[in-house]
Amino acid sequence: MRTNELVLYRYMEHEDLLRDMTFLIENADNEYYNKEDLKGLLYECLNEMIELASCYGFEGNLWHNFLTLLLANSENAYSTACEIVGEIEGSVNEAALHDFEIFKELFDYDLHRMEKEIGTTCIYMIEDYHHTNGHGKVFNKRIRDRICDLAGALGQAGSAEEFKRIITGFYKEFGVGKLGLHKAFRVEHDEDGVQIVPITNIAHVHLDDLVGYDMAKQKLIDNTEAFVSGRRANNCLLFGDAGTGKSSSIKAILNQYYDRGLRMIEVYKHQFQDLNDVIAQIKNRNYKFIIYMDDLSFEEFEIEYKYLKAVIEGGLEKKPDNILIYATSNRRHLIRETFKDKADRDEELHTNDTVQEKLSLVARFGVTIYFGKPDKKEFQKIVKILAERNGLTMPEDQLLLEANKWELNHGGLSGRTAQQFIDYLLGKN
């Protein structure tokens, strides 16, 4: 096996396991090495493959799944160029084909030959592996299935050229690495600095699930459609009353446009100073990124908004075309103002400067969308639609009577209150 000759796919996660398996394949019949030592190394490799299967939820041929994981996660000159756009031109294709020839040799090798030389019978453990619960900690079932399906297709490839075509098609359809396979991310700090970490469990909410607000949703769709289509688009601020569907709308937008290369990174207020590092990691990728800020607002003593202003518009470096900022807030003007502010401005020489400083952040959001609290009639309409969708057969008069009682004691008129009421009824049945 010529893994030492890999060019593009040379530095990969879990490469130690690949190196150990290659060593075993190459030296299983080498009398220089002690058979017990080789046998011990083989069992260590099997242990690691099974642990990976538990982590990622893999099933079937774990050796093929492992090799496929390496290919799907490797962010190199070829894979990142192919993500979303597919086949490319240039000399990098020759390097890619060279590496895929080596990977095809690994796929085609019969591991039973190696175990026979070593003197053990254990490969059956990883040939047709069945997972306990159908998903893992790192990949949800949807992503797991994509990797396993790709492993099956690559295992059936008749040539290195076909192998290359299959993996390139995967890069085009699903992308590469964590940014390709996952929809949403959060920002974390570790010893290596700012890290973009996948969020594996995403609410599968769709815009049709949000009752009403048709004009607001359409405004959000139009802006996002322009963004993913490569046209000019604006940063968005969704503001209004609590529980009216602002956050749900943004989650639904992600689910609607994920297949067209849209990704979302959630950033909290205390992480605004990391925004430049986050942008540096994503600005040259072929995806469209929405940096999502939920429940955005600032007290008068908080200065984090100054970082956000500089990133959105005002710094020396131009904001990349593949990044937008979407935020939700219960406040129209984001930065809290009090009557004390008015008194202070009355004493200040340049009062307009103070006002503009606090309003300038909102002005950097080109699109603002209002989500207002429904009136009684709209609230009842939401309740009836949600009840119908969830199969509740309670008489309408009784349903609305109970809904009115519920909203009086649980947060007032809002879509969130209506959903909580329906969940309450479903929990009773």
C-alpha positions as CSV (number, residue, x, y, z in Angstrom):
1,M,0.0,0.0,0.0
2,R,1.5,3.4,-1.0
3,T,0.0,5.7,1.6
4,N,3.4,7.3,2.1
5,E,3.0,8.5,-1.5
6,L,-0.2,10.4,-0.9
7,V,0.1,14.1,-2.0
8,L,-3.2,15.9,-1.4
9,Y,-4.6,13.6,1.2
10,R,-1.4,13.4,3.2
11,Y,-2.3,15.1,6.5
12,M,-5.7,13.9,7.8
13,E,-7.5,13.2,11.0
14,H,-7.0,9.7,12.3
15,E,-4.0,9.2,10.0
16,D,-2.3,7.1,12.7
17,L,-5.0,4.4,12.2
18,L,-4.5,4.5,8.5
19,R,-0.7,4.2,8.9
20,D,-1.0,1.3,11.3
21,M,-3.4,-0.6,9.0
22,T,-1.1,0.0,6.0
23,F,1.8,-1.3,8.0
24,L,-0.1,-4.5,8.8
25,I,-1.1,-5.0,5.2
26,E,2.4,-4.6,4.0
27,N,4.2,-6.6,6.7
28,A,1.7,-9.4,7.6
29,D,4.0,-12.0,5.9
30,N,7.3,-10.4,7.0
31,E,9.1,-12.8,9.2
32,Y,11.2,-10.0,10.7
33,Y,8.2,-8.9,12.8
34,N,6.8,-10.9,15.8
35,K,3.4,-12.3,14.9
36,E,2.0,-11.6,18.4
37,D,3.0,-8.0,18.1
38,L,1.3,-7.7,14.7
39,K,-1.7,-9.5,16.1
40,G,-1.9,-7.0,19.0
41,L,-1.6,-4.0,16.7
42,L,-4.4,-5.4,14.5
43,Y,-6.7,-5.7,17.6
44,E,-5.8,-2.1,18.5
45,C,-6.9,-1.0,15.0
46,L,-10.1,-2.9,15.3
47,N,-10.8,-1.3,18.6
48,E,-10.3,2.2,17.2
49,M,-12.5,1.4,14.2
50,I,-15.3,0.2,16.4
51,E,-14.9,3.2,18.7
52,L,-15.2,5.4,15.6
53,A,-18.3,3.6,14.6
54,S,-19.8,4.3,18.0
55,C,-18.8,8.0,17.7
56,Y,-20.0,8.5,14.2
57,G,-22.8,5.9,14.0
58,F,-21.3,3.9,11.2
59,E,-22.7,0.6,10.0
60,G,-21.6,-2.0,7.5
61,N,-18.0,-2.3,6.4
62,L,-16.1,-0.2,9.0
63,W,-12.8,-0.3,7.1
64,H,-14.5,1.2,4.0
65,N,-16.4,3.7,6.2
66,F,-13.2,4.8,7.8
67,L,-11.5,5.4,4.5
68,T,-14.5,7.3,3.3
69,L,-14.5,9.4,6.5
70,L,-10.9,10.4,5.7
71,L,-11.9,11.5,2.1
72,A,-15.1,13.3,3.3
73,N,-13.2,15.3,6.0
74,S,-10.0,16.1,4.2
75,E,-9.9,19.8,3.4
76,N,-7.2,20.1,0.7
77,A,-6.6,22.0,-2.5
78,Y,-8.8,19.6,-4.5
79,S,-11.7,19.0,-2.2
80,T,-12.2,22.6,-1.2
81,A,-12.1,23.7,-4.8
82,C,-14.8,21.1,-5.8
83,E,-17.2,21.8,-2.9
84,I,-20.5,23.1,-4.2
85,V,-19.1,23.7,-7.8
86,G,-18.1,20.2,-8.7
87,E,-15.4,19.3,-11.2
88,I,-12.6,21.8,-11.8
89,E,-9.8,22.2,-14.3
90,G,-6.1,22.4,-13.7
91,S,-3.1,20.2,-12.7
92,V,-4.5,19.5,-9.3
93,N,-6.7,16.9,-11.0
94,E,-3.5,14.8,-11.7
95,A,-2.5,14.9,-8.0
96,A,-6.1,14.0,-7.0
97,L,-6.2,11.0,-9.4
98,H,-2.8,9.8,-8.1
99,D,-4.2,9.8,-4.5
100,F,-7.5,8.2,-5.5
101,E,-5.6,5.3,-7.2
102,I,-4.0,4.6,-3.8
103,F,-7.3,4.8,-1.9
104,K,-8.8,2.4,-4.5
105,E,-6.1,-0.1,-3.7
106,L,-7.0,0.2,0.0
107,F,-10.7,-0.3,-0.8
108,D,-10.0,-3.3,-3.0
109,Y,-7.6,-5.1,-0.6
110,D,-9.0,-8.2,1.0
111,L,-8.3,-7.8,4.7
112,H,-8.7,-11.6,5.2
113,R,-5.3,-12.1,3.4
114,M,-3.6,-10.0,6.1
115,E,-5.3,-11.7,9.0
116,K,-4.5,-15.1,7.6
117,E,-0.8,-14.3,7.5
118,I,-0.9,-12.9,11.0
119,G,-2.7,-16.0,12.3
120,T,-6.1,-14.7,13.6
121,T,-9.7,-14.5,12.6
122,C,-11.2,-11.1,13.7
123,I,-11.9,-9.2,10.5
124,Y,-15.5,-10.4,10.5
125,M,-16.2,-8.0,13.4
126,I,-15.9,-5.0,11.1
127,E,-17.2,-6.4,7.9
128,D,-21.0,-6.1,8.6
129,Y,-21.2,-4.0,11.7
130,H,-24.6,-3.0,13.2
131,H,-24.9,0.0,15.3
132,T,-27.0,0.0,18.5
133,N,-29.1,3.1,18.1
134,G,-28.7,4.3,14.5
135,H,-26.8,7.5,15.1
136,G,-23.6,8.7,16.8
137,K,-22.4,11.6,18.8
138,V,-20.7,13.5,16.0
139,F,-22.9,12.7,13.0
140,N,-26.7,12.7,13.0
141,K,-28.4,9.9,11.1
142,R,-28.7,12.0,7.9
143,I,-24.9,12.6,7.7
144,R,-24.1,9.1,8.8
145,D,-26.2,7.7,6.0
146,R,-24.4,9.9,3.4
147,I,-21.0,8.6,4.5
148,C,-22.1,5.0,4.5
149,D,-23.7,5.3,1.1
150,L,-20.6,7.0,-0.3
151,A,-18.5,4.1,1.2
152,G,-20.7,1.6,-0.6
153,A,-20.4,3.5,-3.9
154,L,-16.6,3.9,-3.7
155,G,-16.3,0.2,-2.9
156,Q,-18.0,-0.7,-6.2
157,A,-15.9,1.7,-8.3
158,G,-14.4,-0.1,-11.3
159,S,-11.5,2.3,-11.8
160,A,-9.6,5.2,-10.2
161,E,-11.3,7.5,-12.7
162,E,-14.8,6.3,-11.6
163,F,-13.6,6.6,-7.9
164,K,-12.6,10.2,-8.6
165,R,-16.0,11.0,-10.3
166,I,-17.9,9.6,-7.3
167,I,-16.0,11.5,-4.6
168,T,-16.1,14.7,-6.7
169,G,-19.8,14.4,-7.0
170,F,-20.1,14.0,-3.2
171,Y,-18.0,17.2,-2.7
172,K,-20.3,19.1,-5.1
173,E,-23.5,17.9,-3.5
174,F,-22.6,17.9,0.2
175,G,-19.3,19.7,0.5
176,V,-16.2,18.6,2.4
177,G,-15.1,18.6,6.1
178,K,-17.2,19.9,9.0
179,L,-18.4,22.9,7.0
180,G,-19.7,20.7,4.3
181,L,-21.4,18.0,6.3
182,H,-23.0,20.1,9.0
183,K,-25.6,22.8,8.8
184,A,-24.9,24.9,11.9
185,F,-22.0,25.7,14.2
186,R,-21.1,27.5,17.4
187,V,-17.8,29.2,18.4
188,E,-15.6,27.9,21.1
189,H,-12.2,28.6,22.5
190,D,-9.5,26.0,23.2
191,E,-5.7,25.9,23.5
192,D,-5.4,26.4,19.7
193,G,-7.6,29.5,19.7
194,V,-11.0,30.2,18.1
195,Q,-12.7,27.0,16.8
196,I,-15.9,26.6,14.7
197,V,-17.7,23.6,16.2
198,P,-20.6,21.7,14.6
199,I,-24.0,21.6,16.2
200,T,-25.3,18.1,15.5
201,N,-28.9,18.3,16.6
202,I,-30.8,21.0,14.7
203,A,-34.6,21.7,15.0
204,H,-36.1,20.6,11.7
205,V,-38.5,23.6,11.5
206,H,-39.7,25.0,8.2
207,L,-41.2,28.3,7.3
208,D,-44.6,26.7,6.7
209,D,-44.6,25.6,10.3
210,L,-44.8,29.3,11.4
211,V,-48.4,30.4,11.1
212,G,-49.0,33.9,9.8
213,Y,-46.3,36.6,9.2
214,D,-46.4,35.9,5.5
215,M,-45.0,39.3,4.5
216,A,-42.2,39.1,7.1
217,K,-41.3,35.6,6.0
218,Q,-41.3,36.6,2.3
219,K,-39.0,39.5,3.0
220,L,-36.6,37.2,4.8
221,I,-36.8,34.6,1.9
222,D,-36.2,37.2,-0.8
223,N,-33.0,38.5,0.9
224,T,-31.7,35.0,1.6
225,E,-32.5,33.8,-2.0
226,A,-30.5,36.7,-3.4
227,F,-27.6,35.8,-1.1
228,V,-27.4,32.1,-2.0
229,S,-27.8,33.0,-5.7
230,G,-24.8,35.2,-5.6
231,R,-26.6,38.5,-5.9
232,R,-26.3,41.5,-3.5
233,A,-28.0,41.0,-0.2
234,N,-28.3,42.8,3.2
235,N,-27.7,42.0,6.8
236,C,-31.1,41.3,8.5
237,L,-32.5,42.4,11.8
238,L,-35.7,40.6,12.9
239,F,-37.2,42.5,15.8
240,G,-40.5,42.5,17.7
241,D,-42.4,40.9,20.5
242,A,-41.2,37.8,22.3
243,G,-42.4,34.4,21.1
244,T,-43.5,35.6,17.6
245,G,-41.2,33.3,15.6
246,K,-38.1,35.4,14.9
247,S,-35.6,32.7,15.8
248,S,-37.7,30.0,14.3
249,S,-37.8,31.8,11.0
250,I,-34.0,32.0,10.8
251,K,-33.7,28.3,11.7
252,A,-36.2,27.5,8.9
253,I,-34.2,29.6,6.4
254,L,-31.2,27.4,7.2
255,N,-33.1,24.2,6.6
256,Q,-34.6,25.6,3.4
257,Y,-31.3,26.7,1.8
258,Y,-28.8,24.2,3.3
259,D,-28.7,22.1,0.1
260,R,-27.7,25.2,-1.8
261,G,-24.6,25.8,0.3
262,L,-26.0,27.9,3.2
263,R,-24.4,27.4,6.6
264,M,-25.0,29.2,9.9
265,I,-22.7,30.1,12.8
266,E,-24.2,31.1,16.1
267,V,-22.3,33.8,17.9
268,Y,-23.0,35.1,21.4
269,K,-22.5,38.7,22.5
270,H,-19.4,37.9,24.6
271,Q,-17.8,36.4,21.5
272,F,-18.0,39.4,19.3
273,Q,-14.3,40.1,19.7
274,D,-13.7,36.7,18.0
275,L,-15.7,37.6,14.9
276,N,-12.6,38.6,12.8
277,D,-11.0,35.1,13.6
278,V,-14.3,33.4,12.6
279,I,-14.5,35.3,9.4
280,A,-10.9,34.5,8.5
281,Q,-11.7,30.8,8.7
282,I,-14.7,30.9,6.4
283,K,-14.2,33.8,3.9
284,N,-12.4,31.7,1.3
285,R,-14.8,28.7,1.3
286,N,-17.5,28.1,-1.4
287,Y,-20.4,28.2,1.1
288,K,-22.6,31.1,2.0
289,F,-22.5,31.8,5.8
290,I,-25.0,33.5,8.0
291,I,-23.5,34.6,11.3
292,Y,-26.5,34.3,13.6
293,M,-27.0,36.4,16.8
294,D,-30.1,35.6,18.8
295,D,-31.8,38.0,21.2
296,L,-29.3,40.8,20.4
297,S,-29.4,43.8,22.7
298,F,-27.0,45.8,24.8
299,E,-27.2,47.6,28.1
300,E,-25.8,51.2,28.1
301,F,-22.6,50.1,29.9
302,E,-21.8,47.3,27.4
303,I,-19.4,48.1,24.6
304,E,-19.4,44.8,22.6
305,Y,-21.6,46.4,20.0
306,K,-18.5,48.4,18.9
307,Y,-16.9,45.1,17.7
308,L,-20.0,44.3,15.8
309,K,-20.2,47.7,14.1
310,A,-16.6,47.4,12.9
311,V,-17.2,43.9,11.5
312,I,-20.4,44.7,9.7
313,E,-19.2,47.9,8.1
314,G,-16.5,50.3,9.0
315,G,-13.3,48.3,9.3
316,L,-10.5,48.5,6.8
317,E,-11.1,45.0,5.5
318,K,-14.1,44.6,3.3
319,K,-16.7,42.1,4.6
320,P,-16.5,39.0,2.4
321,D,-19.3,38.5,-0.1
322,N,-20.1,35.0,1.3
323,I,-21.0,36.3,4.8
324,L,-24.1,38.0,6.1
325,I,-25.3,38.7,9.7
326,Y,-28.8,37.9,10.8
327,A,-29.9,38.9,14.3
328,T,-33.1,38.8,16.3
329,S,-34.0,41.2,19.1
330,N,-37.0,42.3,21.1
331,R,-35.7,45.9,20.8
332,R,-35.9,48.0,17.6
333,H,-32.8,50.0,18.5
334,L,-30.7,47.2,20.2
335,I,-29.0,49.5,22.6
336,R,-31.0,50.3,25.7
337,E,-31.9,54.0,26.3
338,T,-33.3,55.5,29.4
339,F,-34.7,58.8,30.6
340,K,-31.3,59.4,32.2
341,D,-29.8,59.3,28.7
342,K,-32.1,62.2,27.7
343,A,-31.1,64.2,30.8
344,D,-27.4,63.5,30.0
345,R,-27.9,64.6,26.4
346,D,-29.6,67.8,27.6
347,E,-26.3,68.6,29.4
348,E,-24.0,67.5,26.6
349,L,-22.8,69.9,24.0
350,H,-23.0,67.5,21.0
351,T,-26.2,65.7,21.7
352,N,-26.7,64.5,18.2
353,D,-23.4,62.6,18.3
354,T,-24.6,60.6,21.3
355,V,-27.9,59.7,19.5
356,Q,-26.1,58.7,16.3
357,E,-23.6,56.5,18.3
358,K,-26.5,54.4,19.7
359,L,-28.5,54.3,16.4
360,S,-25.6,53.6,14.1
361,L,-25.6,49.8,14.8
362,V,-29.2,49.4,13.6
363,A,-28.3,51.4,10.5
364,R,-25.8,48.7,9.5
365,F,-28.6,46.2,9.0
366,G,-30.0,46.8,5.5
367,V,-33.2,44.8,6.1
368,T,-35.3,45.1,9.2
369,I,-38.3,42.9,9.6
370,Y,-41.0,43.4,12.3
371,F,-42.7,40.4,14.0
372,G,-45.6,41.7,16.1
373,K,-47.7,40.0,18.7
374,P,-51.0,38.6,17.3
375,D,-54.3,39.9,18.3
376,K,-56.9,37.6,19.9
377,K,-58.4,36.5,16.6
378,E,-55.0,35.7,15.1
379,F,-54.0,33.8,18.2
380,Q,-57.0,31.6,18.0
381,K,-56.3,31.0,14.3
382,I,-52.8,29.8,15.2
383,V,-54.2,27.5,17.9
384,K,-56.7,25.9,15.5
385,I,-54.1,25.4,12.8
386,L,-51.6,23.9,15.2
387,A,-54.3,21.6,16.7
388,E,-55.2,20.4,13.3
389,R,-51.6,19.7,12.3
390,N,-51.1,17.7,15.5
391,G,-54.3,15.6,15.1
392,L,-56.1,17.1,18.1
393,T,-59.9,16.4,17.8
394,M,-61.1,18.6,20.7
395,P,-64.3,20.5,19.9
396,E,-63.4,24.0,18.6
397,D,-65.3,25.9,21.4
398,Q,-63.6,23.9,24.1
399,L,-60.2,24.2,22.4
400,L,-60.4,28.0,22.2
401,L,-61.8,28.3,25.7
402,E,-58.9,26.3,27.1
403,A,-56.4,28.3,24.9
404,N,-57.7,31.6,26.3
405,K,-57.3,30.3,29.8
406,W,-53.8,29.2,29.0
407,E,-52.5,32.4,27.5
408,L,-53.7,34.4,30.5
409,N,-51.4,32.5,32.7
410,H,-48.6,31.6,30.4
411,G,-47.1,34.7,28.7
412,G,-50.0,36.2,26.8
413,L,-50.8,36.2,23.1
414,S,-47.9,34.8,21.0
415,G,-47.1,32.0,18.6
416,R,-44.9,30.5,21.3
417,T,-47.7,30.5,23.8
418,A,-50.0,28.8,21.3
419,Q,-47.4,26.1,20.6
420,Q,-46.8,25.5,24.3
421,F,-50.6,25.1,24.8
422,I,-50.8,22.5,22.1
423,D,-47.7,20.7,23.6
424,Y,-49.6,20.7,26.9
425,L,-52.6,19.1,25.3
426,L,-50.6,16.5,23.5
427,G,-48.8,15.6,26.8
428,K,-52.1,14.9,28.4
429,N,-53.2,12.5,25.8
